[in-house]
Structure formats: C-alpha cells, structure tokens
C-alpha cells in the first residue's frame, strides 16, 4: 500500500512538472523514464515537451527512420553513379566508332542512350515565369536573406557563433536567382551551399555565379546533407572539375535552409528536413527553414500542416519549438505584405528556436 502511494505521488509530481523534465534513454516495465533536465538544456514548453509515451515513441521513430533513410540514400546515390558511369562509358565508346561507321543496331543504341541522358536535362525555365511570379520569388529570396541574418545574430547574442559564418543551404536553378539575391545582400559566396541533380546547372552556378566549386554538389539535397563514408562522393562519375563533389555538407552549421522547387510531394520535403536537422551531436541553435509546394492549390493546406507537424517533431528531438515566421513577419525584418501563394506555388517559413 505504501509503495503504491509513493508511486502515485511520483507520477503526480512528474505530471505537474513535465515542463522541467527531459527524456532519458532508460525505461522501466515498458514505460519511458524521465530525469531532471540538466542545466545545459533549455526548458521545453508545452508545444515541444514530451508528455506521453506516444510522443516519445514518435521522436524515437523519427530518428530511427532517418538513420534507415540515410543508409538507403547512400546506396541509391552509389547505384545511380555507377549506372550513369556505365552509360557515359558506352556513349563514349559508340561515339568513338562513329568516324568509322556504326551499324544500324549501334546507331539506334547510341540514339537511345543520348535520349535517356538528355531527358534528365534541367527543366527549370525562369523565362516562362509571369512578372507576378518573378516578384513572388524575389520577395521570398529577400525573406531568406533576412531570416539567415536574424538567425546568425540571434546565435551571436546567445553567446555562440561569434566568429562563425552565416552559412545557408538552398536549391537554385540556372538563373541563380537565389544566389544573386544572397550575393547582392552581401552574403559571401563561401557561405552559400547548393545541391542540384543537373550537372549543367551546377557548372553554371560555379562558373557564371561565382560559387566555390566545393559548395555546389551534383546530387539531391538529402544526399548533400547526409553523412556518408568519406571515400564516397556525391557527384556523378566523370565530373572532373577541381574540387568537384568530393565532400558533402553534413558537417556544415547552417543558419537557414530554403527547400525551394520541391514539387508537391510531402515525404520528399520532410526527407530533406530530417537529413538537414537530425544530426549527431544535436545542437539547439536558432535556424530558419523555408519550403515550397508546387503543382496547384489542391490540398495545399493539408500538405503544409503535415510538413509543419513533421518539423515540430524534429524540433522536439532537439528540445526546441517551432514558430510560423509569416504570422509575425516584422519580427524578422520581413515585409508584412508578403504572400504565401502565387498562382500554383506555395512558400512558407518556419523558425526553430530554443524554448524559453
């Protein structure tokens, strides 16, 4: 009887003080145990604290899923590189025979391989944008700059990153619109990091927009942000530019991420966010995250909700909370007339902040 009363009192105390506790790695009788939060961890508010075994399992499952996804990404990238290398080798061989004449079978094979390669060329065409869409993209690029600076300044004020760079990760097309916005605002090119699946676009960003070769990776965003074996590379075989794709960005401390041009597939966007933000060791630094959904307005609210819930769960694993930037844009130096939607494109921003 006494033991039951003690257990009841402990359970009540934990319930009353749940904003002062954090998750421990231990469990008892299938239930999570909690321990007092150490002095180096910020207290969690009701929006980010763990209040039930169900929420705890969601956090653990998210981390487990990301670990599995990283292994899968590395394998997929390796297989894609090997496949493309074989294709390029075959194209080179057949083209070398062209001077002496190809058989009909060889000619058809070469034409097929060239069609396959050309079918993956950059489809992004900024010249097709309306003036309204160009203005929409510009104001969100400017928001990206403002949020990156806000995060960097906040980190400095909290006692960290005094000498650190304001690094940003984003997706960009051959027009380099986001790169140009950053550079015009005074962001050093060495602080700009980009991933793109199209080699031609990577070359343009390096050669015409003056980004360092090592800061532009020829791979997907998730692959660029995923820790891999140092003997592996992100880029395709045959990329011979100096410093080309022999690293990734997993160890770079970013103040802001802009996952623009992501289509409308929610798991794709969430995968990039988990690759970027679930790291070991985990850090609790103010970070901005932007994303775009394209392809029309159907179900866009449900898609935004799903992405925001995923980011909130990511924040919870770091003892942080999320804030919708456009609920109070002036707080971050963003014009209050900024819009989330233009035609078939939806763009939103969230902030990961320490829970105070």
N, C-alpha and C positions, 0 to 999 in steps of 0.2 A: 504493500500500500504506500509506504513512504517513498519507495523507488518510483512508483507511478506518479506521485505528486511532484517529485523532483524533475522527472522527465517533462511533465506538463508545464512546470514553471520555466524550464529551459526553452521549451518550444514557444511559450508565450513571449519570453524575452527576445528570442530570435525574431519573432514576428514583429514585435514592437520596434526593434532596432534594425530592421532589414536594410535601412539605408546606411548602416555603418558596417556592413559585412561584405565580404567578397567570397568568391568560390574557391574552395580548397580542392586539391586533386584527390582527396581521400573520400571514401564513402563507407557507410555502415548499414548493413541489412538492406542494401539496395537503394538507400536514400542518400542524397548528397549531403556532405557535412560542410559547414561554413566556419570560417575562422575570422577573428577580428582583422579589419583592414589595416595593413601596415602603413606607416607614416608616409611612404613614398608613393602611395596610390591615392588618387583623388577620389572623394566620396562619390557614389553613384546616386543620381536622383531617381525618382520613381519611373522615369522614362527609360532608364538604362540599367536599373538594378535587377538582379536575379531574384525573383520572388517565388519560384516554384521549381520542382524537379523537371517539369515540362520545358520551361525556358532554358534551364541549364542544359538539357539534352539537345535543344536546338543549337546552342552555341557550340557544344562539342561536335555535333553532327556537321555543322558548317565547316569547322576546322578540318575534320576528317575528310569531308567531301573535297575540300580544296587540296589537301595532300594527295588524294587519289587523282584529282584533275591535273595536278602538276605532272605526275608521272605519265598520264595519258598525253598531255601536251608535248612533253619532251619526245615521246615515242612518235607522235604524229608528225612533229617537225622533222625528225630524223628520216622518217619514211618519205615525206614529201621532198626533202633534199635529195635523197637517193634516187627517187623516181625522176625528178627533174634533171639530175645529173645524167642519168641514162638516156633521157630524151635528148638532151643537148649533145651528148656524145654521138648519138645516132644521127641527129640532124647534121652535125659537122662532118661525119663520115660520108653521108649521102651527098652533101654539097661538094665535098672534095672529089666525088666521082662525076659531078655534073659536066666538068670540062671534057671528059672522055665519053660522055653519054650515059644516061640512065636507062635501064629497062623500064617498060611500062609499069611493072609492079613496083620498082624502086621509086619512080616518079610519083605514083599515087601515094606511096608510103610517105615520101617527103612532104607532099602537099597536105596530107592528113596531119602529120606532126606539126607543121607550121600553123595550120588552122587551130590545133589544140593550144599551141603556145600563144597565138595571137588572141584567142578567145579570153585570155586572162589579162588582157591589157587594161589599163586604167579606164574606168567608165565615168569617172567624175568629170563633169563638163561645166565649169563655172560660167561659161559664156551663155549657157541656156537659162541662167537664173534671171528672174524678174528683178526690177530695181527694188521692189519691196523686200524680196528675199535677200538681196545683197545687203540692204540696210539692217535686216534682222540678224544676219550673220555677223555684221560688223559690231552691233551693239553687244552681242554675246561674246565676241572676241575681246571687246573692251572690258566686259564683266570679268572675263578670265584673268586679264591683267590686274584688275582691281582686287580680285579675290586672292590672287597669288601674293600680292603685296601686303594685303591685310593679314594673311596667314603668317608671312615671314615676319612682319612687325610684331605680331602677337607672340610669336615664338621668342623673339628677342626680348620682349618685355617680361616674359615669364622666366628669363634667365638662361635661355638656350639659344643656339644658332647665332651668337653674336658675330662670329666670323664666317658663318655658313652662307652658302649661296642660296638664292631664291630659285630652286630648280622646279621646272614644270614639265609634265608629260602630256602629250596631246596627239591627236591624229590630224594629218594635214594632207591636202591634195596638191596637184602640180602647180596650182596658182600660188601656193604658200601664203594664203590669206591670214591664217592664224600666226604663222611665223613672222609675217610682216607686221602684224599688229603688236606682237611682243617686241620686236626689234625697234619699231617706231616709238614705243613707250620706254625704251632704254634698257630692256632686258638683254643681258649679254647672251650672244649665241651659244656660248659654252654651257648655259643653264637651260637650254631648250633641247628636249629629247622627244624624238618622234619614231613611231613604227609604221611601216606600210608594207602591204603584201606585193606591191608592184615595184619592180626594180627600176623601171624608167622614172617613176615618181621619186624614188629615193635619190637617184642621180640628180634630178632637177633640184631637190631640196638642198643637196650638198653643193652643187656647182653654181646654181643660179640664186639661191637664197642664203648662201654662205654659212650653212650649218656645218659644224665639225663632222667629219666622216663617221667617227665613232658614236656620234649622237643620233644617227639615223640608222635604224635597223630594218633590214629587209625580212620582216616576219610579222606575225599578228601582234596585237597589243598584249594579249595574255602571255604569249611566248616571250615577248621582250621583258615582261615583268616577273617571269617565273625563274627561280633559282635553278640552274642546271649544272651538270658536270662541266668544269672549266675546259675540258678537252673537246666539248661540243660547241657548235656555233649556231647562231640563229639564221644566218643568211643561206641563200642557195649556193650550191657548188657552182664554181665558175665566176663568182663575184671577185674581181681582182683589185678593187680599189684599195688604196692604202688604208690600213686600219679597219677594213670592212668587216663588220658584223662578227668580230671575234670575241664579243662580250655580250652582256645583257645589262638591264637596268635594275636588277633585283636589289642591289646594294645602294642605289641612289636614294637619298632622302628628298622626296618631292613635297613642295608646299601645296601644289594644286595639280589636279588631273582634269582633262577635258576629253571625254569619250564622245567626240562628235562623229557624225557619219556612221552610226552604228546600226542603221536599219530599224526594224521594229521587233526584233527577236529578243525578248527579255532575258532568257538564260545567257545569251551572248554578252549582254551588258553586265549582268551580275557576275559572270565569269571573269571579266576584265577587272571588276571592282575587287573581287576576292583575291585575284592574283596580285593586285596592287597593294592591298591593305592588310591582308593576313600574312604577317611576317614574323620571323623569329630572329632576335627578340622583338616583342611587341613594343611599340612606342605610343605615347599619348601626346601627340603634337597637333595643333590646330591645322586642319587640312581641308581644302575645298575640293569638291567633286562635282563635275558637270557631265551631263549626258544628253544625247539627242535621240528622239524616236522619229522615224520617218515612214512614209507609206500611207498617210491619211490620218484622220482623227478617230477612226473607229476603235473603240476600246482603249483609247489613249489614257484615260483616267485610271482604268484598271491596271494598265501596264505601269504607269507612274507609281501607283500605290504598291505594286509588287516590288518594284525596284527600290522604293523608299524603305519598305519593310526589310528588304534584304540588307540595305546599307545600315539600318538601325541595328540589325542583328550583328553585323560586322563591328559596329561601334561598341556594342555591348561586350564583345570579346576583348576589347581594349579598355574597358571601363570608361567609355566616352558616351556622349549623346550626340544626336543629330539636330540640325536646325535648318528649316527651309529658308534659304537666302532671300528669295523673292517675296517672302512675307514681310520683310523689312529691309529692302534694298539699300536705303540710305545709310544704314548701319555700316555697310561695307563699301560705301563710296560708289554705288551703282545708281544710275538714274531711276526715278520711281516710275517712269512711263515704260519701262522695259516690259516686253510681252513674252509669254511662253510659247505662243503658237503663231506661225505664219504659214498659211496655206497647208501643206501636208507635213510640216516639220514642227516638232515639239521639243523645246530645250528647257531644261531646269537645272538648278544648282542647289547643292546641299553642303552644309558645313559640319565637319566632325570637330567637336570641341570638348575640352575637359569638362567634366560635370562638376559644377561648383555650387 
